[in-house]
């Protein structure tokens, strides 16, 4: 799963952006540039070096046509190729501004467009590169440009202070819009990737649950024919006392039947395909979630009790999202614990609460308020070698458990009321996860006929 979601830091994976998309955007830009030049020259009778301006626009059109001829429409751009195309657009726009009055031309605001487009899909350092080039060229055309001349011969200019203000606004716009667009798209992309990982984790847990039911049912249904084979082979052994060669074959049949029985018993330890596969006592579900981490060198203590007169432990639905979510939280506690992890299972007439705490150093204070967001930060050096981020696992756990109706609270405990490390409270209203019952102990349910 991690390999499938391995993305470059701060940008989309290489070759996700279609060349056709940038070509279409460039045609719109070329059409707008041509219209603005013709209106300024023909309608307002402005002297704007029409020949050079049309040549600059034509350069963009020729470049677009060349790209369309050389590459297919479905080509996916690498980061370097996308930077090259957007850099060309910035330079071409700077040439047009140089020919049409520099920052005295209000269309200089269009310089924000390539940088904003880059910020939506390129890496941060590539976006910064394009932003710096745009700022440099804006600074140059503010100082060096060919003026726009009116019909009466007077240059079309704005006061120097206004030019400086326009330049400053454009620089701030490049920086702000670039960082803003990059930040928003990065968060949207992280959330999308994390939700995809959550769905993969839930699907995997569901498949394991379904597989357990199939294996358990097979173990149950094959038990009778194997018992029959064993019985018949035992009778054959007794009747073939005078035929050692055939007696040996009958003994081999019984031995292999016993072996099949042992294998099926091992595979079907969870029981047959009955209601026990779908519901179990609360503490049993918690122990199932914790089982992979009980032998990892840390002491994991599980305790269950009722907060009031509700003495009977509730039976809950064995949902994959509950098991996988709790397992992720327990794994995180074991990873960061110094020596011990405590899991407290508490219930009353209206609520079920599971508290998972450890004796580690706790959650970093700077990210405590954002725990549960995807990729909130990096793990402390040495805490868990080989792992860089802790956000995705907690995000998956939080998403899956909240999907089941739980409310999660992340905090750091003290030695007085806990183990002194991280502490996670998971609470459900009982009606959200408690298995419905008519008061009869029907955990085993009715066996179902399997038709070949």
C-alpha positions, 0 to 999 in steps of 0.5 A: 500500500505504501508503495502504491501511494509513494508520492514526491514531496510537495507535488503530484507524481511525475507524468500525471499532468496531460500536455493537452491541458497546458496546450488548451490553456495556452491557446486561451492565453494566445487568443486573449493576447491577440484580442487585447492587441487588436483592440488597443491598436484598432479601437483606441488607436494606440501605438504599441509596435503592432508588428513586434507584438504580433510576432511575440504572440505568433511565437507562442502559437508556433511553440504550441503547434510544434508541441502538438506535432511532436508529442501526442495529446495523451502525453503526461508531463514530467515535472521538468517538462511542465516547468519548461512550458510554464517558463516559456509562457512567463518569458513570452508574457514578459516580452509582450509587457516590454513591448507594451509599456511594462507595468504601465500596462494593466495586463501585467496582472496576467503574470500571476497565472503561470505561477498559480497554475504551477503551484497546483501541481508542481513541487514547491521548489519548482513553483518557487523557481517560476515565482522568482523568474516572474518577479525578476522579469516584472522588475526588469519590465518595470524599469525597461520597456517601450512606452505605449503612445496615444494618438496625440503622441503623448505616452500612456503612463501612470505616476511612478508611485503607482508603478511601484505600488503595482509592482509591489502588489504583483510581487505579493500576489505571486508569493501569496497566490503561489503559496496559497494554491500550493498549500491548498492543493497539497492538503487536498491531495494528502487527504485524498491519498489518506482516504484511499489508504483508509479504504485499502486498509478497511478492504484488507481487514474485510477480506481477512474477516471473510476469509476466516469465515470461509475457512471456519465453515469449510473446517466445520462442514468437512469434519463429518466426511473426514470422521467417516473416512477415519471410521471406515479406515479403522474398520478396514485395518481390523479386517485386513489383519491377514493382508499386511500390504492392504492394512498398511494402505488403510493405516495410511488413509487414516493417518492422512485423514487425521492430518486433514482434521488437524490442518482444518482445526488449525485454520478454523480456530475461530469456529464455524460460520456462525454469529460468533464470527460477527459478534463477540464480547467487548474484551474479546474484540479488543484482545483480537485487535491487540493480539499482533502486538502482544509479543513485541517486547512491551508489556500490554495489560488489558483490563475490563470493568463496568462503571456502574451496575451494568455488570454484564459485558456488552457483546459488540459487532465485530466490524473490520473498521473497529478491529483495524482502527483499534489495532492501529492505535495499539500499534502506535502505543507499543511503538512509542512505549518505553516498557508498558501499554495499558488498555482499559475497557469500560462500559456503563448503561449508555457508553463504551469507552476504550482507553489506550495509554503508554509510558513513552514520552507522549505526543509532541506538544506542537502537533497535539491539536492536529493529531489525526490529520494525515501526515501531520509531522515526523516521528522523533528520531530513534522512536521507531526506526524506518518510519518517517511519519506518524500521521497516516496511521493515526488518520486511518485509525481515527477515520475508521473508528469515527465511521463506526460512531466513535469519538476520539480524544488524544492527550498526554497523561501524567504519572498521577492519573496514567502511565505518563505518555500518550493517551487515546480515549475511544468512546461509543454510545452503546447503541452504535456498536452493541449487537442486538440480542433478544435475551437468548444466548444465540452466539453460535446461531444455526449452521448453514448448509454449504452446497457444492 
